[in-house]
Amino acid sequence: MSEQALPKTIYTVGHSNLSIEQFLRLLAQHGIEVIVDVRSAPYSRYTPHFNHDALSSTLNQAGIEHKYAGEYLGGRPKDPTCYKNGQLPDGKADYLKLVDYPAVATRPWYQKGLARLLEIAGEKTTALLCSEEDPHQCHRHHLIAQTLIEKGISVQHIRGDGSSVKALSLAEERESRSHQMSLFE
């Protein structure tokens, strides 16, 4: 990465089953200028308007750039050593439980994708796109947001209702849950 300053904030958003109009409103509400698509497979059987080519065209018409980075920042790496059991799972697997995200974060291809993300987000308001609406059920929180937080970058998860939630480190989340549980002991 060049000597350009790191972005202060990077957003994330999951398209879920939103209409394209709802999705564009969310992006406009948060001033998003660039979408970096981090889906390993940028296609949706249930919401075809989020398929790569259709989405790229729609975003372009709306004046929003679309970059694809799933091969670098996707949640389903093709490298079997990135999985806790050392094997590539089948397509219906619960990747969130199987992928060794700390291992992925050390891979050169991930670091390359992250460096490019930081360049893009250093120039324009950027959101990472995946399919899962709930960031806590998505690699964009468990992998990418954690790396960004470690670098001192604020991550805001845009939710389907238009709200945004500041991402916490996984350690902060555990501490918060522990504190909440102790209140009732």
C-alpha positions in Angstrom: 0.0 0.0 0.0 1.2 3.5 -0.7 1.8 6.1 1.9 -1.8 7.1 1.7 -3.6 7.4 5.0 -5.7 4.5 6.2 -9.5 5.0 5.9 -11.2 6.0 9.2 -14.3 3.8 8.5 -15.2 0.9 6.3 -18.8 -0.3 6.1 -20.1 -3.8 5.5 -23.5 -4.8 4.2 -25.3 -8.1 3.5 -27.9 -8.1 0.7 -30.0 -11.0 2.1 -33.3 -10.9 0.3 -33.6 -7.2 -0.2 -35.0 -5.7 -3.3 -32.5 -3.8 -5.4 -34.3 -0.6 -4.6 -34.0 -1.3 -0.8 -30.4 -2.1 -1.2 -29.6 1.1 -3.2 -31.5 3.1 -0.5 -29.2 1.6 2.2 -26.1 2.5 0.2 -27.4 6.1 -0.4 -28.3 6.5 3.3 -24.7 5.7 4.3 -23.0 7.6 1.4 -21.5 4.5 -0.1 -19.5 5.2 -3.3 -17.8 1.8 -3.8 -19.0 -1.8 -3.2 -16.3 -4.4 -2.7 -18.0 -7.7 -3.2 -16.4 -10.3 -0.9 -18.6 -13.2 -1.8 -16.6 -16.3 -2.8 -19.4 -17.0 -5.3 -21.0 -13.7 -6.4 -24.4 -15.3 -7.4 -27.7 -15.8 -5.8 -30.4 -18.2 -6.8 -33.0 -16.5 -4.7 -32.1 -12.8 -5.5 -30.7 -12.9 -9.0 -30.5 -9.1 -9.0 -27.4 -9.6 -6.8 -25.7 -11.9 -9.4 -22.3 -10.4 -10.3 -23.2 -8.9 -13.8 -26.7 -7.7 -12.9 -25.4 -6.1 -9.7 -22.4 -4.5 -11.4 -24.7 -3.0 -14.1 -27.2 -1.7 -11.5 -24.5 -0.1 -9.3 -22.9 1.5 -12.3 -26.2 3.1 -13.3 -26.6 4.3 -9.8 -23.1 5.9 -9.8 -21.6 3.4 -7.4 -18.4 1.5 -8.3 -18.4 -2.3 -8.0 -15.2 -4.2 -7.4 -15.0 -8.0 -7.0 -12.6 -9.3 -4.4 -14.0 -12.7 -3.5 -10.9 -14.6 -4.6 -8.9 -12.6 -2.0 -11.4 -11.7 0.7 -14.0 -14.4 0.3 -15.3 -16.6 3.2 -14.8 -19.9 1.3 -11.1 -20.2 0.6 -10.0 -22.8 -2.0 -6.9 -23.7 0.1 -7.7 -26.8 2.3 -5.1 -25.7 4.9 -7.5 -22.8 5.7 -9.9 -25.2 7.2 -9.8 -26.5 10.8 -10.0 -30.1 9.6 -7.6 -29.5 6.6 -10.3 -30.5 4.0 -12.5 -28.5 1.7 -16.1 -28.8 2.8 -19.1 -29.4 0.5 -21.1 -26.4 -0.6 -23.8 -26.8 2.1 -21.3 -26.7 5.0 -21.3 -24.2 7.8 -18.2 -22.3 6.7 -18.3 -20.0 9.7 -17.5 -22.9 11.9 -15.1 -24.7 9.6 -12.8 -21.9 8.3 -9.7 -21.1 10.4 -9.9 -17.3 10.0 -6.7 -16.5 11.8 -4.9 -18.8 9.4 -6.6 -17.1 6.4 -5.6 -13.7 7.7 -1.9 -14.7 7.3 -2.1 -15.8 3.7 -0.4 -13.6 1.0 -3.5 -13.6 -1.2 -5.6 -12.3 1.7 -3.0 -9.6 2.6 -2.9 -8.6 -1.1 -6.7 -8.2 -1.1 -6.7 -6.3 2.1 -4.1 -3.9 0.9 -6.2 -3.2 -2.2 -9.3 -2.7 -0.1 -7.5 -0.2 2.0 -6.4 1.7 -1.1 -9.9 1.8 -2.4 -11.4 2.8 1.0 -8.8 5.5 1.4 -10.2 7.3 -1.6 -13.9 6.7 -1.4 -16.6 5.6 1.1 -16.6 1.9 0.8 -18.8 -1.0 1.9 -17.9 -4.7 1.8 -20.7 -6.8 0.3 -21.7 -10.3 1.2 -25.0 -12.2 1.2 -25.7 -12.7 4.9 -27.7 -9.8 6.5 -26.5 -10.5 10.1 -22.7 -9.7 10.1 -22.2 -12.0 13.1 -23.1 -14.9 10.9 -20.7 -13.8 8.2 -17.0 -13.9 7.4 -17.0 -10.1 6.8 -17.2 -9.7 10.6 -15.2 -12.8 11.7 -12.4 -12.2 9.3 -12.2 -8.9 7.5 -13.6 -6.6 10.2 -11.3 -8.2 12.8 -8.3 -7.5 10.6 -9.5 -3.9 10.0 -10.1 -3.3 13.7 -6.6 -4.5 14.5 -5.3 -1.8 12.1 -7.3 0.8 14.0 -10.1 1.2 11.4 -13.7 1.5 12.5 -16.0 -0.9 10.9 -19.7 -0.2 10.6 -22.1 -3.0 9.8 -25.1 -1.7 7.8 -28.2 -3.7 8.7 -31.3 -4.3 6.5 -33.4 -1.9 8.5 -31.0 1.0 7.7 -29.3 1.1 11.1 -25.6 0.6 11.4 -23.7 -1.1 14.2 -20.1 -0.6 15.1 -18.1 -3.8 14.9 -16.3 -4.9 18.0 -13.3 -7.2 18.2 -14.2 -10.8 19.0 -12.4 -10.3 22.4 -14.6 -7.2 23.1 -17.7 -9.2 22.2 -16.8 -12.1 24.6 -16.1 -9.5 27.3 -19.4 -7.8 26.7 -21.3 -11.1 26.8 -19.5 -12.1 30.0 -20.4 -8.8 31.6 -24.1 -9.1 30.6 -24.3 -12.6 32.0 -22.7 -11.5 35.3 -25.4 -8.8 35.8 -27.9 -11.6 36.4 -25.9 -13.8 38.7 
